[in-house]
Amino acid sequence: MPFGSTAEAVRAWVEGWAVSRGAAEPTCEPWGFTVQVGLPKEVARHVLTAADEATVRKLAESSPAGVALKAFVAAGTLAAWLPPGWRLLDGHAVLMAAALAEAEATPGLPDGYLLSSWSRGGVTRVAVRTADGAFAARGQMAVTGATAAVDQVETAPAHRRRGLGRVVLGTLAEAGTRQGARAAVLGATEEGRALYEALGWRVQAPLSAAMRTAETGPGAA
């Protein structure tokens, strides 16, 4: 594994994600990190490097609506620790890591597609379009020193199983290597996990998330 511990991988993911999404600089906490996101549906997020029931309950009870929790435990475990007013979020199921130097060579783009890649504000983006300009696939990556975070990899349903995800990931890996990154990390869904594993990515830890959706307790409206 390119990271010596889950804590190292989490730090790389949090720092890279914050750059990728234009969020605030992560704040170190005794239990992990807080990131101010500043969006109506996600005001902030707490990322627990090593979650336990007591810490999760304390954070959940003190966090207002719109705050997300990210923990590196199975979804069922996190659900059992949460008080009323919280719900599990769909999406990432595992944290994965890869050594960029070991990444496969980027495959050729299938006929009928066009690829664009650009970097701005510390983020490299890759977009694949059809010949007539319609969206087919995308992904982005932020490099923070020797590590990078891959983010928002997506392929349109009508264009899946054509190797576009491999092209996007390969292009991002090459860009990260040129920028000095040696290892990368990402949050993967169960659906995406198979693709990443085929490309040399390995599971670092389970990953689950929850969001406070209602105010509860004394003083709640």
PASEBA-1860 file (N, C-alpha, C; in nm, 3 decimals):
! residues 221
1> MPFGSTAE> 0.084/-0.120/0.000/0.000/0.000/0.000/0.087/0.125/0.000 ~ 0.046/0.228/-0.074/0.128/0.349/-0.082/0.124/0.433/0.046 ~ 0.029/0.406/0.135/0.020/0.480/0.261/0.050/0.384/0.376 ~ 0.126/0.433/0.473/0.164/0.349/0.585/0.052/0.320/0.682 ~ -0.052/0.404/0.681/-0.163/0.386/0.772/-0.288/0.450/0.714 ~ -0.403/0.414/0.770/-0.528/0.477/0.729/-0.525/0.626/0.758 ~ -0.463/0.666/0.871/-0.456/0.807/0.907/-0.385/0.888/0.799 ~ -0.277/0.834/0.742/-0.205/0.905/0.635/-0.293/0.919/0.512
9> AVRAWVEG> -0.364/0.813/0.477/-0.452/0.818/0.361/-0.567/0.916/0.382 ~ -0.621/0.919/0.502/-0.730/1.012/0.532/-0.684/1.156/0.519 ~ -0.568/1.186/0.573/-0.516/1.323/0.561/-0.501/1.363/0.414 ~ -0.445/1.275/0.333/-0.429/1.305/0.191/-0.564/1.327/0.124 ~ -0.662/1.245/0.159/-0.795/1.257/0.100/-0.862/1.389/0.141 ~ -0.856/1.422/0.268/-0.919/1.544/0.317/-0.854/1.667/0.256 ~ -0.723/1.672/0.256/-0.654/1.789/0.202/-0.680/1.803/0.052 ~ -0.674/1.692/-0.021/-0.700/1.698/-0.164/-0.844/1.731/-0.196
17> WAVSRGAA> -0.937/1.671/-0.122/-1.080/1.699/-0.145/-1.110/1.847/-0.125 ~ -1.054/1.907/-0.021/-1.079/2.048/0.006/-1.033/2.136/-0.109 ~ -0.918/2.104/-0.168/-0.871/2.180/-0.284/-0.960/2.154/-0.404 ~ -0.994/2.028/-0.427/-1.075/1.991/-0.541/-1.210/2.062/-0.540 ~ -1.271/2.075/-0.422/-1.404/2.135/-0.413/-1.403/2.283/-0.377 ~ -1.286/2.341/-0.359/-1.280/2.482/-0.322/-1.330/2.508/-0.182 ~ -1.316/2.410/-0.093/-1.358/2.426/0.046/-1.247/2.492/0.127 ~ -1.277/2.522/0.253/-1.177/2.585/0.340/-1.066/2.488/0.376
25> EPTCEPWG> -0.955/2.542/0.419/-0.844/2.459/0.467/-0.894/2.372/0.582 ~ -0.868/2.242/0.579/-0.913/2.155/0.688/-0.852/2.198/0.822 ~ -0.935/2.191/0.926/-0.890/2.221/1.061/-0.864/2.090/1.135 ~ -0.746/2.076/1.192/-0.713/1.954/1.266/-0.789/1.951/1.399 ~ -0.845/1.836/1.430/-0.916/1.812/1.554/-0.855/1.690/1.624 ~ -0.880/1.673/1.753/-0.826/1.554/1.822/-0.870/1.423/1.757 ~ -0.985/1.424/1.693/-1.041/1.302/1.633/-1.028/1.298/1.481 ~ -0.976/1.404/1.419/-0.965/1.406/1.274/-0.960/1.546/1.218
33> FTVQVGLP> -1.059/1.581/1.134/-1.059/1.711/1.065/-1.201/1.766/1.055 ~ -1.210/1.899/1.054/-1.333/1.969/1.018/-1.305/2.050/0.894 ~ -1.396/2.043/0.797/-1.383/2.121/0.674/-1.508/2.205/0.656 ~ -1.490/2.337/0.645/-1.603/2.426/0.616/-1.629/2.420/0.466 ~ -1.744/2.369/0.428/-1.778/2.351/0.287/-1.853/2.472/0.233 ~ -1.946/2.525/0.312/-2.014/2.649/0.275/-2.124/2.633/0.173 ~ -2.186/2.515/0.164/-2.296/2.493/0.070/-2.428/2.477/0.146 ~ -2.540/2.513/0.085/-2.668/2.499/0.155/-2.696/2.358/0.205
41> KEVARHVL> -2.658/2.257/0.125/-2.687/2.119/0.162/-2.574/2.055/0.243 ~ -2.459/2.119/0.250/-2.349/2.071/0.333/-2.269/2.192/0.382 ~ -2.304/2.236/0.500/-2.238/2.353/0.557/-2.093/2.321/0.593 ~ -2.075/2.204/0.651/-1.942/2.161/0.695/-1.942/2.009/0.705 ~ -1.823/1.953/0.719/-1.813/1.808/0.742/-1.707/1.780/0.847 ~ -1.735/1.680/0.929/-1.638/1.628/1.023/-1.588/1.494/0.970 ~ -1.458/1.479/0.957/-1.398/1.356/0.907/-1.322/1.292/1.023 ~ -1.369/1.178/1.067/-1.311/1.111/1.184/-1.207/1.010/1.139
49> TAADEATV> -1.082/1.037/1.171/-0.974/0.947/1.129/-0.989/0.809/1.191 ~ -1.022/0.805/1.318/-1.045/0.679/1.389/-1.172/0.696/1.472 ~ -1.284/0.652/1.417/-1.413/0.676/1.483/-1.438/0.574/1.593 ~ -1.506/0.620/1.696/-1.558/0.531/1.800/-1.695/0.585/1.840 ~ -1.772/0.503/1.908/-1.911/0.539/1.936/-1.922/0.667/2.019 ~ -1.839/0.682/2.121/-1.849/0.799/2.207/-1.821/0.927/2.130 ~ -1.719/0.927/2.044/-1.686/1.047/1.967/-1.794/1.079/1.866 ~ -1.844/0.977/1.797/-1.950/1.000/1.698/-2.073/1.058/1.766
57> RKLAESSP> -2.114/1.003/1.877/-2.234/1.052/1.946/-2.216/1.196/1.994 ~ -2.099/1.227/2.046/-2.073/1.362/2.095/-2.079/1.463/1.981 ~ -2.015/1.433/1.868/-2.018/1.523/1.754/-2.158/1.535/1.696 ~ -2.228/1.421/1.686/-2.362/1.423/1.628/-2.458/1.506/1.712 ~ -2.446/1.495/1.842/-2.538/1.568/1.929/-2.509/1.718/1.932 ~ -2.387/1.758/1.897/-2.352/1.900/1.903/-2.351/1.969/1.766 ~ -2.378/1.892/1.659/-2.372/1.948/1.524/-2.509/1.990/1.475 ~ -2.521/2.106/1.411/-2.650/2.150/1.358/-2.685/2.080/1.227
65> AGVALKAF> -2.805/2.102/1.178/-2.846/2.046/1.049/-2.754/2.098/0.940 ~ -2.728/2.012/0.842/-2.642/2.050/0.732/-2.497/2.013/0.751 ~ -2.464/1.952/0.865/-2.328/1.906/0.891/-2.320/1.757/0.862 ~ -2.217/1.716/0.790/-2.198/1.575/0.756/-2.089/1.513/0.842 ~ -2.102/1.384/0.865/-1.998/1.306/0.932/-1.943/1.205/0.834 ~ -1.811/1.193/0.825/-1.745/1.091/0.745/-1.663/1.006/0.840 ~ -1.686/0.875/0.835/-1.615/0.785/0.926/-1.567/0.663/0.850 ~ -1.455/0.608/0.892/-1.394/0.496/0.822/-1.429/0.366/0.892
73> VAAGTLAA> -1.562/0.345/0.897/-1.622/0.224/0.952/-1.734/0.182/0.858 ~ -1.784/0.061/0.872/-1.894/0.014/0.789/-2.020/0.097/0.817 ~ -2.105/0.109/0.716/-2.226/0.191/0.729/-2.314/0.143/0.843 ~ -2.326/0.013/0.862/-2.409/-0.038/0.970/-2.356/0.001/1.106 ~ -2.225/0.005/1.121/-2.165/0.047/1.247/-2.194/0.193/1.276 ~ -2.176/0.279/1.174/-2.203/0.421/1.194/-2.350/0.443/1.227 ~ -2.439/0.375/1.158/-2.583/0.391/1.182/-2.619/0.358/1.327 ~ -2.557/0.258/1.383/-2.587/0.217/1.521/-2.540/0.321/1.622
81> WLPPGWRL> -2.444/0.404/1.585/-2.390/0.503/1.676/-2.463/0.637/1.671 ~ -2.545/0.659/1.569/-2.605/0.791/1.547/-2.733/0.811/1.628 ~ -2.753/0.932/1.682/-2.879/0.963/1.752/-2.989/0.994/1.652 ~ -3.113/1.011/1.697/-3.222/1.049/1.606/-3.192/1.181/1.535 ~ -3.246/1.196/1.413/-3.225/1.318/1.336/-3.114/1.308/1.234 ~ -3.049/1.193/1.230/-2.940/1.170/1.135/-2.979/1.059/1.038 ~ -2.925/1.065/0.917/-2.948/0.959/0.819/-2.818/0.928/0.747 ~ -2.803/0.801/0.709/-2.688/0.762/0.629/-2.699/0.820/0.489
89> LDGHAVLM> -2.585/0.853/0.428/-2.581/0.905/0.293/-2.536/0.797/0.196 ~ -2.599/0.796/0.080/-2.554/0.706/-0.026/-2.424/0.760/-0.084 ~ -2.350/0.674/-0.150/-2.228/0.722/-0.217/-2.109/0.635/-0.182 ~ -2.003/0.697/-0.136/-1.879/0.626/-0.111/-1.896/0.513/-0.010 ~ -1.830/0.401/-0.039/-1.835/0.285/0.050/-1.697/0.246/0.101 ~ -1.592/0.283/0.027/-1.456/0.249/0.067/-1.361/0.363/0.032 ~ -1.254/0.375/0.109/-1.143/0.464/0.077/-1.037/0.379/0.009 ~ -0.992/0.421/-0.110/-0.895/0.343/-0.187/-0.770/0.425/-0.214
97> AAALAEAE> -0.659/0.355/-0.234/-0.530/0.421/-0.257/-0.454/0.347/-0.365 ~ -0.364/0.421/-0.432/-0.281/0.362/-0.537/-0.150/0.437/-0.546 ~ -0.046/0.366/-0.584/0.083/0.427/-0.616/0.079/0.468/-0.762 ~ 0.095/0.596/-0.790/0.080/0.644/-0.927/0.186/0.587/-1.020 ~ 0.303/0.561/-0.968/0.410/0.507/-1.052/0.375/0.368/-1.104 ~ 0.283/0.300/-1.035/0.244/0.165/-1.075/0.117/0.163/-1.158 ~ 0.062/0.282/-1.188/-0.062/0.289/-1.264/-0.042/0.236/-1.406 ~ -0.148/0.175/-1.459/-0.141/0.124/-1.596/-0.127/0.239/-1.695
105> ATPGLPDG> -0.070/0.209/-1.810/-0.063/0.310/-1.916/-0.204/0.346/-1.960 ~ -0.224/0.473/-1.991/-0.357/0.517/-2.031/-0.397/0.454/-2.163 ~ -0.513/0.387/-2.168/-0.556/0.326/-2.294/-0.597/0.432/-2.396 ~ -0.602/0.393/-2.520/-0.646/0.485/-2.622/-0.794/0.516/-2.610 ~ -0.832/0.634/-2.651/-0.972/0.675/-2.645/-1.051/0.602/-2.754 ~ -1.164/0.543/-2.721/-1.243/0.475/-2.824/-1.286/0.570/-2.935 ~ -1.310/0.516/-3.051/-1.358/0.597/-3.164/-1.488/0.665/-3.129 ~ -1.503/0.787/-3.176/-1.627/0.860/-3.154/-1.627/0.949/-3.032
113> YLLSSWSR> -1.512/0.957/-2.962/-1.505/1.039/-2.840/-1.390/1.139/-2.850 ~ -1.405/1.249/-2.776/-1.303/1.353/-2.768/-1.268/1.376/-2.622 ~ -1.141/1.397/-2.593/-1.096/1.418/-2.455/-1.038/1.558/-2.441 ~ -1.075/1.624/-2.332/-1.017/1.754/-2.296/-0.963/1.746/-2.154 ~ -0.851/1.813/-2.130/-0.791/1.816/-1.997/-0.735/1.954/-1.970 ~ -0.760/2.006/-1.850/-0.707/2.138/-1.817/-0.686/2.148/-1.666 ~ -0.599/2.239/-1.626/-0.570/2.260/-1.484/-0.594/2.406/-1.450 ~ -0.658/2.426/-1.336/-0.685/2.562/-1.291/-0.709/2.559/-1.140
121> GGVTRVAV> -0.648/2.654/-1.070/-0.667/2.662/-0.926/-0.621/2.538/-0.852 ~ -0.518/2.470/-0.903/-0.466/2.353/-0.836/-0.542/2.225/-0.864 ~ -0.639/2.231/-0.955/-0.721/2.114/-0.986/-0.708/2.081/-1.134 ~ -0.680/1.955/-1.163/-0.678/1.907/-1.302/-0.809/1.837/-1.331 ~ -0.870/1.873/-1.443/-0.998/1.814/-1.482/-0.985/1.745/-1.617 ~ -1.054/1.635/-1.631/-1.059/1.560/-1.756/-1.205/1.543/-1.794 ~ -1.237/1.572/-1.919/-1.373/1.556/-1.969/-1.370/1.480/-2.100 ~ -1.460/1.385/-2.115/-1.476/1.310/-2.239/-1.613/1.342/-2.296
129> RTADGAFA> -1.614/1.379/-2.425/-1.738/1.413/-2.493/-1.756/1.325/-2.616 ~ -1.878/1.315/-2.660/-1.905/1.247/-2.787/-1.865/1.340/-2.901 ~ -1.866/1.288/-3.022/-1.826/1.368/-3.138/-1.915/1.491/-3.156 ~ -2.040/1.482/-3.111/-2.129/1.598/-3.124/-2.131/1.685/-2.999 ~ -2.040/1.657/-2.904/-2.023/1.744/-2.788/-2.098/1.707/-2.663 ~ -2.171/1.595/-2.663/-2.246/1.556/-2.544/-2.154/1.498/-2.437 ~ -2.193/1.513/-2.311/-2.114/1.462/-2.200/-2.109/1.310/-2.201 ~ -1.989/1.255/-2.177/-1.973/1.110/-2.170/-1.909/1.066/-2.038
137> ARGQMAVT> -1.803/1.136/-1.995/-1.734/1.097/-1.871/-1.652/1.214/-1.820 ~ -1.614/1.206/-1.694/-1.532/1.313/-1.636/-1.461/1.263/-1.512 ~ -1.370/1.346/-1.462/-1.302/1.322/-1.336/-1.211/1.441/-1.307 ~ -1.171/1.456/-1.182/-1.079/1.565/-1.147/-0.988/1.520/-1.034 ~ -0.882/1.596/-1.013/-0.780/1.556/-0.917/-0.709/1.681/-0.864 ~ -0.681/1.680/-0.734/-0.603/1.787/-0.672/-0.476/1.727/-0.615 ~ -0.363/1.784/-0.649/-0.233/1.739/-0.596/-0.195/1.828/-0.479 ~ -0.161/1.766/-0.367/-0.115/1.841/-0.249/0.017/1.780/-0.205
145> GATAAVDQ> 0.125/1.828/-0.265/0.256/1.774/-0.234/0.280/1.642/-0.303 ~ 0.314/1.540/-0.226/0.345/1.408/-0.282/0.222/1.321/-0.300 ~ 0.105/1.371/-0.262/-0.017/1.292/-0.274/-0.122/1.369/-0.354 ~ -0.219/1.294/-0.404/-0.326/1.353/-0.483/-0.458/1.288/-0.444 ~ -0.566/1.362/-0.460/-0.700/1.310/-0.436/-0.778/1.313/-0.566 ~ -0.824/1.198/-0.610/-0.909/1.187/-0.729/-1.053/1.205/-0.685 ~ -1.130/1.277/-0.765/-1.261/1.321/-0.719/-1.359/1.327/-0.835 ~ -1.485/1.302/-0.807/-1.596/1.322/-0.901/-1.576/1.249/-1.034
153> VETAPAHR> -1.532/1.125/-1.026/-1.522/1.042/-1.146/-1.662/0.991/-1.181 ~ -1.702/1.011/-1.303/-1.839/0.977/-1.342/-1.844/0.944/-1.491 ~ -1.922/0.844/-1.527/-1.948/0.811/-1.667/-2.098/0.808/-1.689 ~ -2.145/0.875/-1.792/-2.288/0.875/-1.823/-2.335/0.733/-1.849 ~ -2.455/0.696/-1.802/-2.503/0.559/-1.818/-2.495/0.507/-1.961 ~ -2.526/0.591/-2.059/-2.527/0.546/-2.198/-2.387/0.517/-2.252 ~ -2.283/0.557/-2.177/-2.147/0.542/-2.228/-2.060/0.453/-2.139 ~ -2.123/0.376/-2.051/-2.047/0.287/-1.963/-2.004/0.161/-2.037
161> RRGLGRVV> -1.904/0.094/-1.978/-1.849/-0.031/-2.033/-1.782/-0.010/-2.169 ~ -1.727/0.108/-2.189/-1.653/0.136/-2.312/-1.509/0.178/-2.284 ~ -1.468/0.167/-2.158/-1.331/0.200/-2.122/-1.306/0.347/-2.094 ~ -1.413/0.427/-2.086/-1.393/0.570/-2.065/-1.340/0.601/-1.924 ~ -1.386/0.523/-1.825/-1.336/0.543/-1.689/-1.187/0.518/-1.681 ~ -1.140/0.417/-1.752/-0.995/0.389/-1.755/-0.918/0.505/-1.816 ~ -0.973/0.563/-1.922/-0.906/0.676/-1.987/-0.899/0.795/-1.892 ~ -1.009/0.825/-1.825/-1.012/0.938/-1.732/-0.911/0.918/-1.620
169> LGTLAEAG> -0.914/0.800/-1.557/-0.824/0.774/-1.446/-0.678/0.772/-1.490 ~ -0.651/0.715/-1.607/-0.514/0.713/-1.657/-0.462/0.852/-1.686 ~ -0.546/0.936/-1.744/-0.505/1.073/-1.774/-0.477/1.151/-1.647 ~ -0.561/1.130/-1.545/-0.540/1.198/-1.417/-0.412/1.148/-1.351 ~ -0.387/1.018/-1.357/-0.266/0.962/-1.296/-0.141/1.019/-1.361 ~ -0.141/1.031/-1.493/-0.027/1.088/-1.563/-0.005/1.234/-1.522 ~ -0.116/1.309/-1.511/-0.105/1.449/-1.470/-0.052/1.460/-1.328 ~ -0.099/1.373/-1.238/-0.051/1.376/-1.101/0.098/1.345/-1.091
177> TRQGARAA> 0.143/1.248/-1.167/0.285/1.214/-1.167/0.371/1.331/-1.215 ~ 0.325/1.399/-1.320/0.399/1.516/-1.370/0.407/1.626/-1.267 ~ 0.307/1.635/-1.179/0.304/1.739/-1.077/0.373/1.697/-0.947 ~ 0.434/1.578/-0.946/0.513/1.536/-0.831/0.443/1.444/-0.734 ~ 0.319/1.405/-0.761/0.249/1.314/-0.671/0.298/1.172/-0.692 ~ 0.315/1.100/-0.583/0.359/0.960/-0.591/0.247/0.863/-0.555 ~ 0.148/0.911/-0.482/0.037/0.825/-0.439/-0.093/0.904/-0.448 ~ -0.202/0.831/-0.466/-0.333/0.896/-0.478/-0.435/0.821/-0.395
185> VLGATEEG> -0.542/0.890/-0.362/-0.647/0.835/-0.279/-0.781/0.882/-0.334 ~ -0.885/0.804/-0.311/-1.020/0.842/-0.355/-1.124/0.768/-0.272 ~ -1.245/0.824/-0.271/-1.359/0.757/-0.211/-1.437/0.690/-0.322 ~ -1.461/0.560/-0.311/-1.526/0.484/-0.418/-1.659/0.426/-0.372 ~ -1.754/0.420/-0.464/-1.877/0.347/-0.441/-1.850/0.198/-0.461 ~ -1.944/0.115/-0.420/-1.928/-0.028/-0.444/-1.928/-0.056/-0.594 ~ -2.005/0.021/-0.670/-2.009/0.002/-0.816/-1.874/0.036/-0.879 ~ -1.812/0.144/-0.833/-1.686/0.186/-0.891/-1.566/0.107/-0.842
193> RALYEALG> -1.581/0.037/-0.732/-1.469/-0.034/-0.672/-1.404/-0.133/-0.767 ~ -1.484/-0.206/-0.843/-1.430/-0.308/-0.933/-1.338/-0.246/-1.038 ~ -1.379/-0.131/-1.093/-1.295/-0.064/-1.192/-1.162/-0.023/-1.130 ~ -1.167/0.039/-1.014/-1.044/0.086/-0.950/-0.951/-0.030/-0.916 ~ -1.008/-0.139/-0.866/-0.924/-0.254/-0.832/-0.857/-0.312/-0.957 ~ -0.927/-0.310/-1.069/-0.869/-0.359/-1.194/-0.753/-0.272/-1.240 ~ -0.750/-0.148/-1.192/-0.644/-0.055/-1.231/-0.534/-0.045/-1.125 ~ -0.539/-0.131/-1.025/-0.432/-0.134/-0.925/-0.462/-0.062/-0.795
201> WRVQAPLS> -0.582/-0.004/-0.781/-0.619/0.060/-0.656/-0.655/-0.046/-0.553 ~ -0.627/-0.018/-0.426/-0.657/-0.112/-0.319/-0.737/-0.043/-0.208 ~ -0.823/-0.121/-0.144/-0.905/-0.067/-0.036/-0.818/-0.037/0.085 ~ -0.827/0.086/0.134/-0.755/0.127/0.253/-0.841/0.111/0.378 ~ -0.970/0.140/0.364/-1.060/0.132/0.479/-1.204/0.144/0.430 ~ -1.301/0.093/0.508/-1.441/0.121/0.475/-1.468/0.270/0.495 ~ -1.571/0.320/0.430/-1.604/0.462/0.439/-1.755/0.477/0.439 ~ -1.808/0.545/0.540/-1.951/0.571/0.548/-1.973/0.716/0.586
209> AAMRTAET> -2.094/0.764/0.559/-2.124/0.905/0.581/-2.267/0.922/0.629 ~ -2.289/1.028/0.704/-2.424/1.059/0.754/-2.441/1.210/0.758 ~ -2.565/1.252/0.754/-2.597/1.395/0.756/-2.706/1.421/0.858 ~ -2.690/1.529/0.932/-2.798/1.570/1.022/-2.904/1.641/0.939 ~ -3.026/1.592/0.947/-3.135/1.645/0.865/-3.239/1.721/0.945 ~ -3.233/1.712/1.078/-3.334/1.782/1.159/-3.273/1.818/1.294 ~ -3.321/1.929/1.349/-3.279/1.968/1.483/-3.356/1.883/1.584 ~ -3.287/1.831/1.684/-3.351/1.750/1.785/-3.305/1.798/1.922
217> GPGAA> -3.377/1.756/2.023/-3.336/1.788/2.157/-3.395/1.920/2.205 ~ -3.353/1.966/2.327/-3.406/2.089/2.385/-3.384/2.209/2.295 ~ -3.486/2.288/2.281/-3.474/2.410/2.202/-3.498/2.391/2.055 ~ -3.518/2.266/2.011/-3.542/2.242/1.868/-3.677/2.296/1.828 ~ -3.684/2.350/1.707/-3.809/2.406/1.661/-3.908/2.295/1.629
END
